[in-house]
Amino acid sequence: MRLATLLSFFAFATIASAQPQLDNPGFETWQSVGTATEEPEQWSSVKTSDGGTLINNLAPQMVWQSADAHSGSWSANLRTVSSILGAATGLLTNGRVHAELQIENSYVFTDSTNSDWNTPCASRPDSLIGWYKYAPLPGDKAVIGVLLHVDDGKLPGFGTEPNWVGGADWESPSATVATWERISVPFYYIDNRVPEYLLMIITTGDSTNSQVGTEAWFDDLGLIYNVYATPDAAIAYVTAIDGFDLNVAYTTGGEPVGAVDFTAELSDVNGDFTNAVAIGTLNSTSSSGSIACTIPAGTVPGTSYRIRVNTPSPYYAPVDSGIVVELSTGLQQISSGRSRVYMNVEGLIVDLSGAAFAMPRYEIIAANGQVVTQGSLVSGSLNALAAPAQPGIYTVRLYHSAGSEAMRIAVPRASLPSEAMRGVRVAPQRSGDGAWFGASCSGERKDILKMP
């Protein structure tokens, strides 16, 4: 039978949700194979409509089991065929066909009283995926229409439009597709209601002018749900010894169909998840939650890290968030603008020449948080301190009557005596694959610190 499909949801916003799926989405199980009424289980066509014996006997077969499958053993083969009323567009639905001799009164619908002809779906999927092949006659285009609804649902609407929550609408090109090609189409939503059912119709072409001989094959349909990850910290401070604890919230917008392992993962320093590091896992039946996580100690500092929440299911699509990883001494950096710390030929200089602090003192702290040295300073002057013996990144923390402040310095990996450094010019240079701090004297260059 020829049915008009009325689905236009392009003005609605996409919202992700949980993970209910279609029944028999890969068309692996069939009934009445070898007869005119063969159909995939949980799917139907015109031969099993509610039109009664007369109409069902007059209706042609439109659906066949096919061994040409994208995966598994079978796919669904739909054909536009001849009927006593003219060309009958190949049709398959997960609901039921309401067929009348007056074709304009026909539609597909959700039969909520019979599980063979309805698909419960109390969630809001992000997109529909699937695979298809197509052998159209000129002008034909295959069509998939999906309706999410409450209460009664029909396509075309026939007065059920107030029950519509959202949907998806896909149309193929009018071209031969000889090898399996992926379908992906977003869902659009009318409002924020939670749907109760999902109704789908698949056809070989336009319901009013498809041509006899057009064929389509469909397989491996699926509903995709986004999983959003939101860390409760924008910056993770780590050391060589200590990691950084944080919580990563996730939401899918709908309830999983069973307990799921939601695993928070950290990308590499470039934001690539190829070798993602699991930083926390929560086994849950909830569509939202919080995962206790730890950024590992020794993680290389960087500004391009990403965090996502992954699951074993291919129907959950992680949506990642950014996070910055910094080397930390456990101190918050505060700057008054009245002091600064730097290295020169005298060693480590604490410049308090522009500050009138009372009783200033300092601590030099290694990357692992240990205090290397401490002492008093003289306000209003340059204070030359002995540099730490070991190279690395250090924090110099100043304490004074106005509060405290912390600044980072890099200590060279090659220690040069102060006398040997006198008269030496220190300037940033580049050499090879990294940036270098170099020293030159009498035209001779000596590399002091390599910064990758």
KOLSELUM-803839 format. One line per field, with one value per residue (C-alpha): chain; x, y, z; residue number from 1. Coordinates in steps of 0.2 Angstrom, whole numbers, always signed. Example, Ala and Ser with C-alpha at 12.3 -4.5 7.8 and 13.67 -1.06 7.14 Angstrom:
BEGIN
c: A;A
X: +62;+68
Y: -22;-5
Z: +39;+36
k: 1;2
//
This chain:
BEGIN
c: A;A;A;A;A;A;A;A;A;A;A;A;A;A;A;A;A;A;A;A;A;A;A;A;A;A;A;A;A;A;A;A;A;A;A;A;A;A;A;A;A;A;A;A;A;A;A;A;A;A;A;A;A;A;A;A;A;A;A;A;A;A;A;A;A;A;A;A;A;A;A;A;A;A;A;A;A;A;A;A;A;A;A;A;A;A;A;A;A;A;A;A;A;A;A;A;A;A;A;A;A;A;A;A;A;A;A;A;A;A;A;A;A;A;A;A;A;A;A;A;A;A;A;A;A;A;A;A;A;A;A;A;A;A;A;A;A;A;A;A;A;A;A;A;A;A;A;A;A;A;A;A;A;A;A;A;A;A;A;A;A;A;A;A;A;A;A;A;A;A;A;A;A;A;A;A;A;A;A;A;A;A;A;A;A;A;A;A;A;A;A;A;A;A;A;A;A;A;A;A;A;A;A;A;A;A;A;A;A;A;A;A;A;A;A;A;A;A;A;A;A;A;A;A;A;A;A;A;A;A;A;A;A;A;A;A;A;A;A;A;A;A;A;A;A;A;A;A;A;A;A;A;A;A;A;A;A;A;A;A;A;A;A;A;A;A;A;A;A;A;A;A;A;A;A;A;A;A;A;A;A;A;A;A;A;A;A;A;A;A;A;A;A;A;A;A;A;A;A;A;A;A;A;A;A;A;A;A;A;A;A;A;A;A;A;A;A;A;A;A;A;A;A;A;A;A;A;A;A;A;A;A;A;A;A;A;A;A;A;A;A;A;A;A;A;A;A;A;A;A;A;A;A;A;A;A;A;A;A;A;A;A;A;A;A;A;A;A;A;A;A;A;A;A;A;A;A;A;A;A;A;A;A;A;A;A;A;A;A;A;A;A;A;A;A;A;A;A;A;A;A;A;A;A;A;A;A;A;A;A;A;A;A;A;A;A;A;A;A;A;A;A;A;A;A;A;A;A;A;A;A;A;A;A;A;A;A;A;A;A;A;A;A;A;A;A;A;A;A;A;A;A
X: +0;+5;+6;+11;+24;+23;+38;+46;+56;+70;+65;+68;+83;+93;+94;+103;+96;+97;+99;+83;+84;+73;+67;+76;+86;+97;+82;+90;+74;+59;+42;+32;+48;+44;+26;+18;+17;+36;+41;+55;+49;+43;+41;+26;+20;+3;+0;-3;-12;-28;-38;-45;-44;-50;-37;-23;-26;-27;-11;+5;+21;+33;+46;+58;+72;+89;+105;+114;+118;+129;+132;+124;+114;+100;+94;+77;+74;+60;+53;+41;+29;+13;-4;-22;-21;-5;+13;+14;+29;+39;+35;+41;+36;+39;+21;+6;-2;-20;-25;-41;-46;-46;-27;-28;-36;-21;-7;+5;+2;+8;-4;-1;-12;+0;+18;+21;+16;+24;+41;+42;+54;+55;+70;+76;+89;+102;+102;+97;+110;+109;+115;+107;+109;+98;+94;+81;+73;+75;+68;+65;+72;+71;+64;+64;+53;+54;+41;+43;+26;+15;-2;-8;+4;+1;+10;+3;-4;-23;-26;-12;+0;-2;+5;+21;+37;+50;+57;+70;+68;+80;+79;+92;+99;+91;+106;+112;+121;+129;+139;+133;+132;+130;+114;+115;+102;+98;+83;+73;+62;+46;+46;+53;+41;+47;+41;+32;+34;+44;+36;+46;+42;+54;+49;+58;+52;+39;+23;+14;+25;+38;+41;+39;+56;+64;+73;+81;+90;+91;+101;+109;+98;+102;+98;+113;+113;+126;+135;+141;+156;+158;+173;+171;+189;+196;+214;+222;+237;+249;+267;+278;+272;+254;+239;+224;+207;+191;+173;+167;+148;+140;+122;+114;+97;+88;+88;+100;+91;+103;+118;+132;+150;+152;+171;+179;+194;+209;+216;+234;+242;+236;+218;+219;+209;+218;+228;+215;+219;+204;+204;+188;+173;+155;+143;+126;+108;+106;+106;+116;+129;+146;+162;+176;+192;+211;+222;+238;+254;+267;+255;+264;+258;+247;+232;+224;+219;+201;+190;+176;+164;+164;+154;+155;+140;+142;+126;+133;+142;+155;+155;+171;+176;+193;+204;+222;+235;+248;+264;+259;+267;+250;+251;+240;+250;+247;+255;+255;+266;+278;+290;+298;+309;+322;+339;+355;+374;+372;+360;+342;+336;+321;+318;+309;+316;+299;+291;+291;+286;+288;+298;+298;+304;+304;+302;+309;+298;+302;+289;+285;+279;+295;+303;+321;+326;+319;+325;+323;+323;+328;+313;+317;+332;+338;+340;+353;+350;+359;+350;+344;+357;+345;+338;+319;+304;+303;+291;+297;+284;+286;+278;+276;+264;+253;+250;+259;+263;+271;+281;+289;+307;+317;+333;+346;+351;+370;+376;+388;+398;+394;+412;+411;+395;+401;+400;+390;+375;+360;+346;+333;+339;+332;+342;+336;+319;+316;+318;+334;+340;+358;+373;+387;+404;+418;+407;+406;+389;+385;+367;+361;+342;+332;+313;+304
Y: +0;+18;+29;+47;+50;+67;+71;+88;+91;+102;+117;+107;+105;+89;+82;+66;+52;+34;+18;+9;+1;-5;-23;-34;-20;-31;-41;-57;-66;-69;-76;-85;-86;-92;-86;-69;-64;-66;-52;-48;-51;-36;-27;-28;-23;-22;-40;-41;-24;-22;-20;-37;-53;-45;-30;-41;-54;-41;-32;-38;-44;-29;-36;-51;-59;-56;-65;-49;-42;-29;-40;-56;-67;-57;-40;-33;-31;-19;-18;-6;-19;-19;-20;-19;+0;+3;+4;+0;+7;-5;-2;-9;-2;-7;-2;-9;-3;+3;-1;+5;+4;+23;+25;+42;+35;+23;+26;+17;+17;+11;-2;+0;-16;-28;-29;-36;-18;-6;-1;+7;+21;+32;+42;+55;+48;+59;+51;+36;+26;+11;+4;+3;-2;+5;+1;+15;+19;+37;+49;+37;+41;+29;+36;+33;+42;+41;+47;+49;+51;+49;+40;+37;+39;+39;+43;+53;+61;+60;+71;+63;+78;+84;+68;+70;+74;+73;+63;+60;+61;+53;+53;+45;+52;+46;+36;+18;+12;-4;-7;-4;+14;+21;+31;+44;+57;+68;+68;+84;+88;+98;+100;+93;+78;+61;+50;+33;+25;+25;+23;+20;+19;+13;+15;+12;+28;+42;+35;+43;+40;+27;+16;-3;-11;+0;-10;-6;-16;-10;-18;-14;+1;+9;+23;+33;+43;+56;+55;+72;+73;+88;+89;+99;+107;+116;+114;+98;+101;+86;+82;+68;+60;+66;+64;+76;+71;+77;+72;+70;+72;+63;+63;+54;+62;+45;+29;+14;-2;-10;-7;+1;+4;+23;+26;+43;+43;+56;+59;+62;+79;+82;+78;+61;+46;+33;+28;+35;+33;+27;+39;+32;+21;+20;+6;+13;+11;+30;+42;+54;+53;+58;+48;+49;+51;+54;+62;+51;+58;+62;+67;+79;+96;+103;+114;+102;+87;+81;+71;+59;+46;+30;+14;-3;+0;+6;+16;+28;+42;+51;+70;+76;+92;+101;+101;+109;+99;+109;+105;+109;+112;+113;+131;+144;+157;+175;+190;+208;+215;+222;+208;+195;+181;+176;+168;+177;+175;+179;+164;+165;+183;+189;+207;+217;+234;+240;+233;+239;+223;+220;+205;+196;+178;+165;+146;+137;+122;+107;+100;+86;+99;+98;+114;+114;+129;+144;+160;+179;+193;+211;+223;+236;+228;+213;+197;+185;+167;+151;+141;+124;+111;+100;+106;+107;+118;+126;+137;+152;+157;+174;+178;+196;+207;+210;+191;+179;+176;+162;+162;+148;+147;+135;+129;+124;+106;+111;+120;+134;+143;+161;+166;+156;+165;+182;+192;+178;+183;+173;+173;+162;+152;+138;+122;+106;+100;+111;+129;+131;+144;+146;+155;+162;+169;+174;+167;+150;+143;+132;+124;+126;+121;+112;+115;+102
Z: +0;-3;+13;+14;+27;+36;+47;+47;+64;+58;+69;+85;+97;+99;+116;+121;+132;+138;+129;+124;+107;+93;+93;+81;+73;+63;+55;+61;+66;+54;+53;+39;+29;+11;+11;+6;+24;+28;+39;+52;+70;+78;+61;+49;+32;+23;+22;+41;+42;+52;+36;+37;+26;+10;+10;+16;+2;-11;-5;-13;-4;-1;+11;+9;+19;+11;+13;+8;+25;+32;+47;+53;+42;+35;+30;+25;+7;+2;-16;-25;-34;-44;-36;-42;-37;-46;-40;-21;-12;-2;+16;+33;+51;+69;+72;+62;+45;+45;+27;+18;+0;+1;+1;+8;+24;+27;+40;+51;+70;+87;+94;+112;+116;+107;+110;+92;+85;+98;+104;+121;+122;+137;+132;+120;+108;+99;+82;+72;+63;+51;+34;+17;-1;-15;-33;-37;-54;-59;-46;-32;-15;+0;+16;+35;+47;+66;+78;+97;+105;+120;+120;+102;+88;+69;+53;+45;+60;+58;+74;+85;+82;+100;+106;+96;+106;+92;+78;+64;+45;+32;+13;+2;-14;-30;-34;-34;-18;-23;-6;+11;+16;+33;+38;+52;+55;+71;+81;+84;+98;+99;+118;+134;+137;+140;+125;+128;+111;+95;+79;+63;+44;+31;+12;-4;-12;-11;-7;-21;-36;-33;-48;-49;-48;-35;-21;-5;+8;+27;+41;+58;+64;+81;+92;+98;+115;+119;+136;+142;+154;+166;+177;+193;+191;+176;+181;+188;+199;+199;+205;+202;+218;+220;+208;+208;+214;+206;+201;+184;+182;+167;+160;+146;+148;+150;+160;+155;+152;+165;+175;+165;+168;+166;+165;+165;+153;+151;+134;+130;+131;+113;+117;+108;+116;+106;+122;+135;+153;+164;+179;+187;+185;+192;+189;+188;+182;+183;+168;+178;+191;+198;+195;+208;+198;+200;+187;+189;+197;+184;+171;+159;+160;+146;+141;+128;+138;+136;+148;+142;+150;+140;+141;+134;+123;+105;+107;+119;+111;+123;+122;+130;+140;+141;+157;+160;+169;+178;+188;+206;+223;+231;+233;+225;+215;+221;+214;+221;+207;+220;+220;+208;+207;+194;+191;+186;+188;+207;+209;+214;+216;+226;+221;+234;+229;+226;+241;+259;+268;+286;+291;+274;+273;+260;+256;+241;+238;+226;+214;+226;+239;+251;+257;+251;+260;+270;+278;+280;+267;+267;+262;+249;+241;+230;+239;+232;+237;+234;+220;+224;+220;+210;+193;+190;+193;+210;+219;+229;+242;+251;+267;+274;+284;+269;+266;+254;+236;+226;+210;+199;+193;+183;+190;+176;+175;+174;+189;+185;+199;+201;+197;+180;+176;+178;+162;+154;+144;+147;+133;+126;+111;+100;+95;+88;+94;+109;+116;+126;+139;+133;+140;+129;+133;+121;+107;+115;+118;+133;+135;+152;+152;+139;+139;+128
k: 1;2;3;4;5;6;7;8;9;10;11;12;13;14;15;16;17;18;19;20;21;22;23;24;25;26;27;28;29;30;31;32;33;34;35;36;37;38;39;40;41;42;43;44;45;46;47;48;49;50;51;52;53;54;55;56;57;58;59;60;61;62;63;64;65;66;67;68;69;70;71;72;73;74;75;76;77;78;79;80;81;82;83;84;85;86;87;88;89;90;91;92;93;94;95;96;97;98;99;100;101;102;103;104;105;106;107;108;109;110;111;112;113;114;115;116;117;118;119;120;121;122;123;124;125;126;127;128;129;130;131;132;133;134;135;136;137;138;139;140;141;142;143;144;145;146;147;148;149;150;151;152;153;154;155;156;157;158;159;160;161;162;163;164;165;166;167;168;169;170;171;172;173;174;175;176;177;178;179;180;181;182;183;184;185;186;187;188;189;190;191;192;193;194;195;196;197;198;199;200;201;202;203;204;205;206;207;208;209;210;211;212;213;214;215;216;217;218;219;220;221;222;223;224;225;226;227;228;229;230;231;232;233;234;235;236;237;238;239;240;241;242;243;244;245;246;247;248;249;250;251;252;253;254;255;256;257;258;259;260;261;262;263;264;265;266;267;268;269;270;271;272;273;274;275;276;277;278;279;280;281;282;283;284;285;286;287;288;289;290;291;292;293;294;295;296;297;298;299;300;301;302;303;304;305;306;307;308;309;310;311;312;313;314;315;316;317;318;319;320;321;322;323;324;325;326;327;328;329;330;331;332;333;334;335;336;337;338;339;340;341;342;343;344;345;346;347;348;349;350;351;352;353;354;355;356;357;358;359;360;361;362;363;364;365;366;367;368;369;370;371;372;373;374;375;376;377;378;379;380;381;382;383;384;385;386;387;388;389;390;391;392;393;394;395;396;397;398;399;400;401;402;403;404;405;406;407;408;409;410;411;412;413;414;415;416;417;418;419;420;421;422;423;424;425;426;427;428;429;430;431;432;433;434;435;436;437;438;439;440;441;442;443;444;445;446;447;448;449;450;451;452
//
